[in-house]
């Protein structure tokens, strides 16, 4: 069976049911850009470890290469499960070493982002603004259900770390005051962020960096790591420890301080 046939007829109908909408879009992007051009017409049984390793090495960006290898590995795992191939050819391939990014936007860069989103639709503007004001993961704002908000605290039932609380500042609640239900459910945040980048001169910038920036402003305002971890929804203090070098002794212990400092 050809790779593209298996992907469309067997892999997608089963595996995509387990994925969130934006994750599906990321998988589809990786498939179209990296996997289909190289292996789409190949028979599954023709794929070898050597062939895949050379392909992985040929992708110039280490992170992109790893994401592509991860998606291919997932596809081939199903191929083994369904007896289309006997062995998993990816299992002995090493992933590229990735350096953890610690990108924090400066005040000027935040202003640049603010100017860029002014030409977007209102709901797209508000989506980016909420990412900035809450420190939430991009997918968490998409899934935010306003029916769960009680006294400025929303319950996220399906975040990366399971159910968690999302603390909403006064400014965030003001942005949300015009909405009800799950207002950002249809947002394609990858496309929205690409629009932002086209309107700015930001280098090496990702939407997720707004989350890092939120944390950095909190720590510089004097909040401790435990509280920052709680606001970010970290399940382990190890995740928050990456921000430890940003701490100082002064500031106010409130989420409102962070959101107002980002204006």
N, C-alpha and C positions, 0 to 999 in steps of 0.2 A: 504494500500500500504506500502511496506517495505521502510525504509529510503534510502537504497542504490539505489532502483529502482527510487524513486522520485528524488534523487540527480542526477542520470545519465540522466534520461529521461525528467525531467521538469526543475530542477534548473539550471544545467550547460548550457543547450542550450539558456536559456534566460538571466540569470544574468551574465554569463561570457562575453557576448557581450559588457557589460558596463565596464569591467575591463581591465587594462593594462596587457600585457603579464607576467611581473614579479609578479604582484599581483595574477594572476591566478595560477602561480606556488606556491605561498605561500598558497593559499586556498587549492590546491591539496595536498600539504604537510600536512597541518593541518587535512584534511579529512583522509588521509591514516594513519597518526600517532595516531590521537586522537579520531576522530569521528567514522569512519568505524568500527574499532575493537570493540567499545563499543555499537554502535547503528545501525550499518549497516543492521543487520538481523531483527531489531525490526520493528514492525508496527508503523507508525506515531502516531496512536491513542493510542498506549501503553505508549508513552513517557509522563512522569509526571514531574512536577516541582521538586518534591523530588528526583526523579531518576537523573535528570540532575544536581541538586545541589550537590548531593553526588559525581557524576562523576567530576564535576568542582573542588570540594575540593580535589579529589584524585590526581590531576595532581600536581606534586611537585613544579614546578616553577610557581610563581604567574603570571608572564607575559605570559608564554606559556598557562596557564589555561585561562587567559582572552582572548587571541587570539582565542583559540579553542571555547570558549563560544560565542564569537562574530560571528564566522563563522557559528556555529550551529544556533544561533539566526537568522542569515540571511536566512538560509535554511528554518527554520520553519516559518519565515515571509511569504515566498512564499507558504508554505503549507497552511497557513491560507487564503491567497489570493485566492488559487485555491480550497478552501473548502475541503481540505484533513483532516484538523483538525478544531475544533471550536474555540479554544483559543490558544494563544501563551504561552507555558509553561516556557519560559525563562524570560518573562517580569518582574517577581517579584524576580529574582535572582540578588544578588549584586555582582559586579565585585570586584576582589581583589584590595587592595590599591597598587599602583605602585609608587616606589620612582624614581623620575626623575634622569637619569644617567648624570653625567658630567665627561666623560672619555676623557682625552686629552693625546695624545701620546707624550712621551718624545723624545728627539733627538735620544737616543739609540734605542728606539722602532721603530722610523721611519727608522732608518738604518736597523733594523731587518726586517721590512716590505720590504725595498728595496732589501735586499738580497733574501728574499723569492720569490718576483715576478720575479727575474732574470731567474728562471727556467720555467716560464709560457710562453705561446705563446706571440708573439709581441703585438698582439691586446689586450690580457688580461693585459699585463704589462702597456700598454698605457692607458687602461681604469682606472686601479688603480691609475696611476700617475695623470690623469686628475681629479679624485675625490679629490686627495690630493691638487693639484695646484689651483683648482677653488672653493672649498667649496660647490660644487653643490650636490644636493641630488643624490643618486645612480641612480635613474630612470631618472633623467634629463640628465645625460651623455649618457644613452642608447638612449634617444630621440633627442639628439643634432643633428641638421641639419646644416651642414657647409655652405649650400647655403644661410643661413640667416645671416652669419657673415659679418659685415660691420665695418671696423676700429677697430677690436678687440672686438666687441660686438656681441654676438649671441642672437637671439630671440627664446625663448622657448615658444611655443604656448600652451602647455598643462601641465604646472607644477602644483604642489600641490596648489599653490595660484593663478592659472590662468596664463595668458600670462605674461612673465617677461623677463628681460634682464640678460644674463650671461656674465660677464666681464672676458675676457681671457687675462692673462698675456703673456709676451713675451715667457716665458718658455712653457706655455700651447699651444700657437700658434705654437711653434717649434714642439711639440709632434704631433699636428694635421696636420702639413704641408705635411705629407705623405698620407693623407686621403682626401676623398671627399664624398659628399652626407651625408648619415646617417650611419657612419662607425660602430657604436656600437649597431646597432639595433638587432643583433642576440646574444648579450652577455647575458648569464645567470649569473648575478652578484652574486647571492647567492652561486652558485657552485664555482665561481671564488674565492670568499672570503674564502670559506671552504678550497680550495687548499692553500691559503695563511696561514691560521691558522695551517694547518698540517705541514707547513714548519717553524713555529715560536714557541716560548714559551710564546706568549702573553696570558695574563689571562683576561677573561671577556672583550674580544675585539670584536667590531663590525665595519663593513665597515662604518657605519654612523658616527663613532667617528672621521674619517678623516675630516668631516665637522666641528665638534666641535673644532678639532685641528687647522683648518684653521682660525676659528674665534678667538681662543685664541692667535694665533700668531699675528693676526691683531691688537688686543687690546693691546697686550704687545709691539707692535711697535708704539703705540700712536694714532691709529685711534679711532674715537669716535663711540659710539653705533649706531648712525644714519647711518654712512657710512658702518659699518659692516652689519647692517640689509639690506642695499641696495645691497651689494655684495652677501648676502645669499638669497636674494629674499623673505625676510620676509614681510608679508602684514601688520604686526602690530609691534610696538616697544616692546610690551609685550614679544614677542618671543625672541627678542634680549637681553632683560633685564637680562636673566639668565647668561649672560657673564659679567655683570657689574663689578663683583668683581675682574676681571682679568685686569682691566684698570690701566695704569700708564701714566705719563705725557710726556714721551719721545718717539721719533720715527718719521718715515717718512710716509706721507699720500699717500700711493700708493699700489695697488694690487700686483705690482711687488715685493714689500718688503716681502709680505707674501709668495709668491711662492718661492722666492730665499731663504728665511729663512728655508724652509722645505726641502732643498736639503742636 
